[in-house]
Amino acid sequence: MMSQRIIIHKNIGGGVKMDKQYMAETLKRLRGNKTQEEVANALHISISALSMYECGERVPRDEIKKKLAEHYGRTVQYIFFKQ
């Protein structure tokens, strides 16, 4: 299991800022040809929750961010924070 340090909303003086639209587009792109049901089942989350993340309607809790990053083989920063 991959150990990651998560940086959340550190926008003081030019830090990183979460962009919901960027997050949504990245999650959809990473899912590729898999269905939302396949990914949701693999992560033990609801299809509805995954759909809301992919539409930018909701931001996952840190625990789910880590699961998504591990599932897709990317960092939390890559998926959730526009560089």
C-alpha positions in Angstrom: 0.0 0.0 0.0 1.3 3.4 -1.0 1.9 6.0 1.7 1.1 9.5 0.7 1.0 12.9 2.4 -2.0 14.9 1.5 -2.0 18.7 1.1 -5.5 20.2 1.4 -6.4 23.7 0.4 -3.1 25.5 1.1 -3.8 28.7 -0.8 -2.1 31.1 1.5 0.3 33.2 -0.5 0.2 31.2 -3.8 0.0 27.6 -2.6 -2.1 24.9 -4.4 -5.8 25.3 -4.8 -8.3 22.6 -5.5 -10.2 23.0 -8.7 -13.4 20.9 -8.8 -13.7 21.0 -12.6 -10.1 19.8 -12.9 -10.7 17.1 -10.4 -13.9 16.0 -12.3 -12.2 15.9 -15.7 -9.2 14.0 -14.3 -11.3 11.4 -12.6 -13.4 10.8 -15.8 -10.3 10.6 -17.9 -8.6 8.1 -15.5 -11.6 5.9 -15.4 -11.3 5.3 -19.2 -13.4 2.5 -20.5 -14.4 1.2 -17.1 -17.9 1.8 -15.8 -18.6 3.9 -12.8 -20.0 0.7 -11.2 -16.7 -1.2 -11.7 -14.6 1.6 -10.1 -17.1 2.3 -7.3 -17.2 -1.4 -6.4 -13.4 -1.7 -6.5 -13.2 1.3 -4.1 -16.1 0.2 -1.9 -18.0 3.5 -2.5 -21.4 4.2 -4.0 -21.9 4.8 -7.7 -23.7 8.0 -6.7 -20.7 9.3 -4.8 -18.3 8.5 -7.7 -20.7 10.2 -10.1 -20.8 13.3 -7.9 -16.9 13.4 -7.8 -16.8 13.1 -11.6 -19.3 15.9 -12.1 -17.5 18.2 -9.6 -20.6 18.3 -7.4 -18.8 16.9 -4.4 -15.2 16.6 -3.2 -14.2 13.2 -1.6 -13.0 12.9 2.0 -9.2 12.5 2.3 -9.6 8.7 2.9 -11.4 8.4 -0.5 -8.9 10.6 -2.2 -6.1 8.2 -1.2 -8.2 5.2 -2.4 -8.7 6.9 -5.8 -5.1 7.8 -6.1 -4.0 4.2 -5.3 -6.6 2.7 -7.6 -5.4 4.9 -10.6 -1.7 4.7 -9.7 -1.4 8.5 -9.4 -0.8 10.9 -6.6 -3.5 12.8 -4.7 -2.0 16.0 -6.0 -2.1 14.9 -9.6 -5.8 14.1 -9.4 -7.2 16.8 -7.2 -4.9 19.8 -7.5 -4.2 21.7 -10.6 -0.5 22.5 -10.9 
